[in-house]
Amino acid sequence: MNRQAEAQDAAPGLQAVRTQILSACHDSGRDPAAVTLVAVSKTFPAPEIVPVIAAGQRVFGENRVQEAQGKWPALCAAHPGIELHLIGPLQSNKAREAVALFDVIHTVDRPKIAVALAEEMARQGRRPRLFVQVNTGAEPQKAGVLPEAADAFIAECRERHALEIFGLMCIPPATDVADPHFALLSKIAARNGVLGLSMGMSADFPAAIRQGATHVRVGSAIFGHRSLPTEA
């Protein structure tokens, strides 16, 4: 299927994902209103995002600050009420742009980022909601604080940098069953008094919802397959 055809199928894909969210919430006795669908629009240009906006979706996720800067200011101006999430790695030299553009940042993962965000939030007077990324699989190639260091890092963000940590985020190893990683993230959140859980992507978001996810990051199930090897 070509990209144009996939764009035309985006709105039905969105409805299918919404139906799966409702089913997972029903199965686990959860209120569907407690689960936010983040439609991952990374690599997709504005014309392919507009049908999803037209179908009522208002929460979107992007991996790269620069890519988001190129398409979202105009989309947000044309479609009020958009909430934009940064779900990819953040470099400290992009903190200024990230704080200015994003409403939620899912990838706070080291002290240097915490310092840069604290400085920019104070300077700009904007306070995007922050998630700490936890590398639940301890994968060396993947960003995120290790599970055994998460408590100390959350405390450092709060006490040293005066950052409010809204939630935790994880990306389980592709070769692992995801449920134990979701359960681990939920335990870390509970003992730190953190309410948000950003976990679950296209292949496993129903399981994440059953484990307490408050935000699921779904891309290919809505937009179709993208050309990059790593998909949400």
Salt bridges, closest charged atoms under 4 A:
ASP27 OD1 - HIS26 ND1 3.82
GLU48 OE1 - ARG3 NE 3.37
GLU62 OE2 - LYS71 NZ 2.99
GLU67 OE2 - LYS71 NZ 2.87
GLU83 OE2 - HIS85 NE2 2.72
GLU83 OE2 - ARG129 NH2 3.27
ASP103 OD1 - ARG126 NH2 3.23
ASP109 OD1 - ARG110 NH1 2.65
GLU120 OE2 - ARG96 NE 3.55
GLU120 OE1 - ARG123 NH2 3.05
GLU139 OE1 - LYS142 NZ 2.55
ASP151 OD2 - ARG191 NE 2.83
GLU156 OE2 - ARG160 NH1 3.72
GLU156 OE2 - HIS161 NE2 3.63
ASP176 OD2 - HIS181 NE2 2.95
GLU231 OE1 - HIS225 ND1 3.28
